[in-house]
Amino acid sequence: MKRLIEQIYTVIRYIRALGVKSGMVALIKITRTKKTNRIRLKNIKAPLKLRLNGSSDKTVFYQIFLNHEYDIQLPDNPRYIIDAGANIGLASVYFANKYPDATIISIEPDRENFEILLANVKAYPQIIALHTALWSNSCHVKIKDTGTGTTGFIVEPCSPEEPTALRAMSLEEVMKQYHFPKVDLLKIDIEGSEKYLLAENYEYWLSRTETLVIELHDRFRQGCSSVFLKTLSQFNFTIEPKGDNLILRKTEPCCNTSNH
């Protein structure tokens, strides 16, 4: 009986979130197949590609399109969005459909995730996909698998000569290279690297960020929360929880960004 009730509840969630037709088709594909390249959702421009066997794609799909964890009210129509830790691009796709006037930078370091991200964002010319990692400064990093699935890759600094070395960028570098005078919405889900991103060289981008959505990963790197609290206490943000994330909203306008 318990399993039947859970199944009924799952069907209801899909229908409420996606509509009867789209919800039932998505439910059947996700629960009855091992992989799919074509999950169509109402109000989403193009079909989505997911890995359904041995990956975390289904969980991410639930969080974004069923639980609406990134359904965030913004004060103005955003023009500049950065999706850091984009995984297979589902949040970027969600933002592109919700905020069609925005330019979105989608950042993902893992090669396999990035290849699927490219397929998912192909229909959106406003999304700039970057195969890189974020760090507090420009350096080289390598990817380490924590064994927690395809959303659990962490990065560590390494020598440029390392065979798997990947060049990492700072947020200031990303903003200047792509001419972002500010960031209307910054999503950070980078599996513990936020500890280093927030430890130094944060003044430029935090002072130009209006809304920050961040997931903290003390389970991967101890001290993420303490660094977060210490750094954000220097800025005027309100904080509220939503799902696994914290939403921070600036309580006063960004500083003068004319000199960028």
Phi, psi and omega in degrees: 000317180300317180295321179297317179297318178297320179294319178296317179297321178297316178300315180298317180300315180298316182294317179297320184280323192240355185092164186297305185293305182297323181294316181290321178296315179297318180299315180296315181296318185287324185266342186249354181234164180270337177202157177208144177255355189219077170261115181261136180234147176293144180068011174245125192300319187227155178295157183252146175255129178230150167261123186253359182237116178076022178223174179259012186300320181297319179296316179297319177302313178303311185300319187275313189261342176255316180272348176054046183292341178251019174277087189243132178281122178251147184293326181228164176295112187290145178245339185230113182233137174237126178251096183264120189086054191283345181057240181262014171090011184293320178293320178299318178296317178301313180296320182296325178280327180282326183233075188295344180271357185271146166269131186240126173260120185249117189245125179212126183273332185283130186297314182295315175302318184295322179298320178287323174306314180301320178294321183286332183259003184305325183279001187238095181295343180279356178262124177258113183265127181240123175272084182204176175239158175262140175214177181287343179208169177288125182199191175243143181225165172233154182268137177237130179275121180275355180079016182250018178104182187284357171257007186247023176280133175246163178240150179226145178299146179208174177287146175301337181279351177302134184304326182256018183299139178232134180287129177259155181236155170272160178294326176299317179297317179298312182298316182290320181295325183252016171059048173266108178290338177203177174235113180288323179217119179242115177257125180238115176219078192239031166052045175102341179292346177300334178301318182275326178298324183266357183277330182202161177055040182255350187300316185300305188280326179291325179289346180248013180255128181272312180228129180240128174243120188222140170251128180267143188233061177298337179292338177263321180221109181298135178105358180302314184293320181292320177295317178303310182295319181296315183287314184290341177294344180276353184236159182265088176236144165270153183232134174216146179276150173207108184062230178275000188251162167249136178251123179245129180240132180290135183266358175216158184302154176300157178294170178301119184250021182290333180261079182237000000 
